[in-house]
Amino acid sequence: MPLTLSFTAQDMANIRFAVSPIGEVVASARVVKDPAAHPALRPWAEQVRRRLADVDWRLLSDLVPVPTVSIAGFTCTPPSTSTPDLEVELATMRAAGDRVRSDLDTVGGPRTPRVQALYDDPDTGLERLAEEVGAYWEAAIAPYWPRIRSLLDGEVLRRARLLAEGGADRMLADLDDSVTWQDGRLHLRHRYVSGVRSLRGLGLLLVPCVFAWPRVFSVTTPPYQPTVRYPPRGVATLWERNTVDAPEALATVLGRTRARLLAELDQPASTQDLARRTALTEPGVSRHLVALRAAGLCTAHRTGRYVLYARTAVAEALLAHRG
């Protein structure tokens, strides 16, 4: 079924991009619940499923049904800035108490006891939801965020170049296989929604979202900013496990062992994982990781029994530089 978004000249002038950490959380919950439907994301789902066993995210899970027909708007309000962090978006969620009941009424359908409790006491329920999202983020998204963010930023830059080269027509022409742009209208192949929707002069917010794959999601209902969340190119490459040799210049500065450990962190890993791969002792790996964290080259994310280490954006840049 086609959903058609109709643009005015004002809407064309108000097209913008944003990334959304909380949008990735909500979209990824679908993947954890039904990994078979998301083969390009299945390697990630298999990695995080064990860690999420230690996290209470039952209310979040209830609010993201599978199959996903509609999600209540307050769970991932379209971001108001281009690069919000998770805390900003959680603050927006906590302040959405006046929209909880109307959003849940719009979604319709039966409610679980947890969702009903949220409906009955929105402020308390939103506080619980925000805590669950924060815990889920630390276990499932944060260790991968530098890599995800790099892909999202690259997508936005690519769209900006297309806009500069050929205007909005060029930029919107190949947004996704399920999206077509023709005569001032954006047509989205949609499973559950059809018709023509006005953007109300607010323009369109485009949000590349890794965990939206392979679907495109839209927000067109007032009072929310009209939004399209779409998968960026290269999603499948995020989970490829490649052997990366540390640049010789980096090994000279950091030492060969620490440079090797950074190279091994092409996917988030525990001390035990790194010790097994490098034939170092776990205490030895731990000491090197402490030094790398102090230098701002890796981060640690604890969830339950697990502590995962991940490269920072600075480390990614250093490893990419071969000059």
C-alpha positions as CSV (number, residue, x, y, z in Angstrom):
1,M,0.0,0.0,0.0
2,P,1.4,3.4,-0.9
3,L,1.7,6.2,1.7
4,T,2.2,9.5,-0.1
5,L,3.7,12.6,1.5
6,S,2.8,15.8,-0.2
7,F,5.3,18.7,-0.2
8,T,4.8,22.4,-0.4
9,A,7.6,24.9,-1.2
10,Q,7.8,25.5,2.6
11,D,8.1,21.8,3.2
12,M,10.9,21.5,0.7
13,A,12.8,24.3,2.5
14,N,12.4,22.5,5.8
15,I,13.9,19.1,4.9
16,R,16.5,18.2,7.5
17,F,18.4,15.2,8.9
18,A,19.0,13.8,12.4
19,V,20.2,10.7,14.1
20,S,18.4,9.2,17.1
21,P,19.9,7.0,19.7
22,I,16.5,6.2,21.2
23,G,15.1,5.4,17.8
24,E,17.9,2.8,17.4
25,V,16.9,1.3,20.8
26,V,13.2,1.0,19.9
27,A,13.9,-0.3,16.4
28,S,16.4,-2.8,17.6
29,A,13.9,-4.3,20.1
30,R,12.1,-5.7,17.1
31,V,15.3,-7.4,15.9
32,V,16.0,-9.1,19.3
33,K,12.4,-10.4,19.4
34,D,12.4,-11.7,15.9
35,P,16.0,-12.0,14.5
36,A,14.9,-14.4,11.7
37,A,13.1,-11.5,10.1
38,H,16.3,-9.4,10.0
39,P,19.1,-11.5,8.6
40,A,21.5,-8.6,8.1
41,L,21.1,-7.7,11.8
42,R,21.1,-11.3,13.1
43,P,24.8,-11.4,14.0
44,W,24.2,-8.4,16.4
45,A,21.1,-10.0,17.8
46,E,23.0,-13.2,18.6
47,Q,25.8,-11.2,20.3
48,V,23.5,-9.2,22.6
49,R,20.8,-11.7,23.5
50,R,22.8,-13.2,26.4
51,R,23.6,-9.8,27.8
52,L,20.0,-8.7,27.6
53,A,19.0,-11.7,29.7
54,D,20.4,-9.6,32.7
55,V,18.3,-6.5,31.8
56,D,14.7,-5.8,32.6
57,W,13.2,-4.4,29.4
58,R,9.8,-5.9,29.6
59,L,7.8,-2.6,29.3
60,L,9.9,-1.6,26.3
61,S,9.3,-5.0,24.8
62,D,5.5,-4.7,25.3
63,L,5.5,-1.3,23.6
64,V,7.3,-2.7,20.5
65,P,5.1,-5.6,19.3
66,V,6.2,-8.0,16.6
67,P,5.0,-7.8,13.9
68,T,5.2,-4.1,14.3
69,V,2.1,-2.3,12.9
70,S,2.4,0.9,15.0
71,I,4.5,2.2,17.9
72,A,3.3,4.8,20.3
73,G,4.9,8.1,19.5
74,F,6.1,8.9,23.0
75,T,8.5,5.9,22.8
76,C,10.8,7.6,20.3
77,T,9.7,11.2,19.6
78,P,11.3,12.6,16.5
79,P,14.5,14.4,17.6
80,S,14.4,18.2,17.8
81,T,18.1,18.6,17.1
82,S,20.3,16.9,14.5
83,T,22.6,15.0,16.9
84,P,20.8,14.5,20.3
85,D,22.4,12.2,22.8
86,L,20.5,9.5,24.7
87,E,20.0,11.6,27.8
88,V,18.4,14.4,25.8
89,E,15.9,12.0,24.2
90,L,15.2,10.3,27.6
91,A,14.4,13.7,29.0
92,T,11.9,14.3,26.2
93,M,10.4,10.9,26.9
94,R,10.0,11.6,30.6
95,A,8.2,14.9,29.8
96,A,5.7,13.2,27.5
97,G,3.1,12.3,30.2
98,D,0.4,14.3,28.6
99,R,0.6,12.3,25.4
100,V,0.8,8.8,26.7
101,R,-2.9,8.0,26.8
102,S,-3.8,9.6,23.5
103,D,-0.8,7.8,21.8
104,L,-1.8,4.5,23.3
105,D,-5.4,5.0,22.3
106,T,-4.3,5.7,18.7
107,V,-2.2,2.5,18.6
108,G,-5.2,0.6,20.0
109,G,-5.3,-3.1,20.6
110,P,-5.1,-5.0,23.9
111,R,-2.7,-3.8,26.5
112,T,-0.4,-5.9,28.7
113,P,-0.6,-5.3,32.5
114,R,2.6,-3.3,32.3
115,V,1.3,-1.1,29.5
116,Q,-2.0,-0.6,31.3
117,A,-0.1,0.5,34.4
118,L,1.7,3.1,32.2
119,Y,-1.7,4.2,30.9
120,D,-3.1,4.6,34.4
121,D,0.0,6.5,35.8
122,P,1.9,8.0,32.8
123,D,4.6,9.8,34.9
124,T,5.6,6.8,36.9
125,G,5.4,4.5,33.8
126,L,7.6,6.8,31.8
127,E,10.2,6.9,34.5
128,R,10.3,3.1,34.4
129,L,10.4,3.1,30.6
130,A,13.3,5.6,30.6
131,E,15.3,3.4,33.1
132,E,14.7,0.3,30.9
133,V,15.8,2.1,27.8
134,G,19.0,3.3,29.5
135,A,19.8,-0.2,30.7
136,Y,19.0,-1.7,27.3
137,W,21.2,0.9,25.6
138,E,24.2,0.1,27.8
139,A,23.9,-3.7,27.1
140,A,23.0,-3.7,23.5
141,I,23.7,-0.5,21.7
142,A,26.4,1.6,23.5
143,P,29.3,-0.9,22.8
144,Y,28.5,-0.6,19.1
145,W,27.6,3.0,19.0
146,P,30.9,4.5,17.6
147,R,30.6,2.2,14.6
148,I,26.9,2.7,14.1
149,R,27.3,6.5,14.5
150,S,30.1,6.5,11.9
151,L,27.7,4.8,9.4
152,L,24.9,7.2,10.2
153,D,27.1,10.2,9.8
154,G,28.4,8.9,6.5
155,E,24.9,8.5,5.3
156,V,24.0,12.1,6.2
157,L,27.1,13.4,4.5
158,R,26.3,11.4,1.4
159,R,22.8,12.9,1.3
160,A,24.2,16.4,1.8
161,R,26.4,15.9,-1.2
162,L,23.5,14.7,-3.3
163,L,21.5,17.7,-2.2
164,A,24.4,20.1,-3.2
165,E,24.8,18.3,-6.6
166,G,21.2,18.0,-7.7
167,G,18.8,19.5,-5.1
168,A,16.1,17.7,-3.2
169,D,15.1,15.7,-6.3
170,R,18.5,14.1,-6.4
171,M,18.8,13.6,-2.7
172,L,15.4,11.9,-2.3
173,A,15.5,9.9,-5.5
174,D,17.3,6.9,-4.1
175,L,16.5,7.1,-0.4
176,D,15.4,3.4,-0.3
177,D,14.1,0.8,-2.7
178,S,10.6,1.2,-1.1
179,V,10.6,5.0,-1.6
180,T,10.0,6.9,-4.8
181,W,10.1,10.6,-5.4
182,Q,7.9,12.1,-8.2
183,D,6.3,15.4,-8.9
184,G,6.8,16.9,-5.4
185,R,5.5,13.8,-3.6
186,L,7.3,11.1,-1.7
187,H,5.7,7.6,-2.1
188,L,6.4,5.0,0.5
189,R,5.5,1.3,0.1
190,H,3.9,0.7,3.5
191,R,2.5,-2.6,4.9
192,Y,-0.3,-1.0,7.0
193,V,-0.8,2.6,6.0
194,S,-2.0,4.3,2.8
195,G,-3.3,7.6,1.6
196,V,-2.0,11.1,1.1
197,R,-0.6,13.0,4.0
198,S,0.3,16.7,4.2
199,L,3.5,17.7,6.0
200,R,1.6,20.7,7.4
201,G,4.4,23.2,6.4
202,L,6.7,21.5,8.9
203,G,9.0,19.9,6.3
204,L,10.3,16.4,6.6
205,L,12.8,15.0,9.1
206,L,14.9,12.2,7.6
207,V,16.4,9.9,10.2
208,P,18.8,7.1,9.0
209,C,18.3,4.2,11.4
210,V,20.4,1.0,11.3
211,F,17.9,-1.1,13.1
212,A,15.0,0.0,10.9
213,W,16.3,-2.4,8.2
214,P,14.8,-3.6,6.0
215,R,11.7,-1.4,6.5
216,V,11.0,2.3,6.3
217,F,9.0,3.8,9.2
218,S,7.0,7.0,9.0
219,V,5.5,9.5,11.5
220,T,2.8,11.7,10.1
221,T,0.3,12.1,12.9
222,P,0.1,15.5,14.8
223,P,1.5,16.8,17.0
224,Y,4.7,15.1,15.9
225,Q,7.2,16.3,13.3
226,P,6.6,14.4,10.1
227,T,9.5,11.9,10.0
228,V,10.8,9.1,7.8
229,R,13.2,6.6,9.4
230,Y,15.1,4.6,6.8
231,P,18.0,2.1,6.8
232,P,21.3,3.6,5.6
233,R,23.5,1.8,3.1
234,G,26.1,-0.6,4.5
235,V,24.1,-2.0,7.4
236,A,25.3,-5.6,6.9
237,T,28.9,-4.5,7.0
238,L,28.6,-3.3,10.6
239,W,28.8,-6.9,11.9
240,E,31.5,-8.3,9.7
241,R,34.4,-9.7,11.7
242,N,37.6,-8.7,9.9
243,T,41.2,-9.1,10.8
244,V,42.7,-5.6,11.2
245,D,46.4,-5.0,11.4
246,A,47.4,-2.0,13.5
247,P,49.3,0.6,11.5
248,E,53.1,0.4,12.2
249,A,53.2,4.1,13.2
250,L,50.4,3.5,15.8
251,A,52.3,0.5,17.2
252,T,55.4,2.6,17.5
253,V,53.5,5.1,19.7
254,L,51.3,2.8,21.7
255,G,53.4,-0.3,21.7
256,R,52.6,-3.4,19.6
257,T,50.4,-5.1,22.2
258,R,48.1,-2.1,22.8
259,A,47.9,-1.4,19.1
260,R,46.9,-5.1,18.6
261,L,44.3,-4.9,21.2
262,L,42.7,-1.8,19.6
263,A,42.8,-3.6,16.3
264,E,41.0,-6.6,17.8
265,L,38.2,-4.4,19.1
266,D,36.6,-4.1,15.6
267,Q,33.7,-5.6,17.5
268,P,33.1,-5.0,21.2
269,A,34.7,-7.7,23.3
270,S,35.4,-8.8,26.8
271,T,38.7,-9.2,28.5
272,Q,38.3,-13.0,28.2
273,D,37.6,-12.7,24.5
274,L,40.7,-10.6,23.9
275,A,42.9,-12.8,26.0
276,R,41.9,-15.9,24.0
277,R,42.5,-14.1,20.7
278,T,45.9,-12.6,21.6
279,A,47.3,-15.4,23.8
280,L,47.8,-12.8,26.6
281,T,46.8,-13.4,30.2
282,E,43.5,-11.8,31.3
283,P,45.3,-9.6,33.9
284,G,47.7,-8.4,31.2
285,V,44.9,-7.6,28.9
286,S,43.1,-5.7,31.7
287,R,46.1,-3.6,32.4
288,H,46.5,-2.6,28.8
289,L,42.8,-1.8,28.5
290,V,43.0,0.5,31.6
291,A,45.7,2.4,29.8
292,L,43.8,2.6,26.6
293,R,40.7,3.9,28.4
294,A,42.7,6.5,30.2
295,A,43.9,7.7,26.8
296,G,40.4,7.9,25.4
297,L,40.8,5.1,22.9
298,C,38.3,2.6,24.3
299,T,35.3,2.5,26.5
300,A,33.9,-0.1,28.9
301,H,30.2,-1.0,29.1
302,R,29.0,-3.2,32.1
303,T,25.8,-5.0,32.0
304,G,25.2,-7.7,34.6
305,R,28.0,-10.2,34.5
306,Y,29.5,-8.7,31.3
307,V,32.0,-5.9,30.7
308,L,32.5,-5.1,27.0
309,Y,35.2,-2.9,25.6
310,A,34.7,-0.9,22.5
311,R,36.9,1.5,20.4
312,T,36.1,5.2,20.5
313,A,35.7,7.3,17.4
314,V,39.3,8.6,18.1
315,A,40.6,5.0,17.9
316,E,38.7,4.3,14.8
317,A,40.3,7.3,13.1
318,L,43.8,6.3,14.2
319,L,43.4,2.8,12.9
320,A,42.0,4.1,9.6
321,H,45.0,6.3,9.1
322,R,47.8,4.5,7.2
323,G,49.9,7.5,6.2
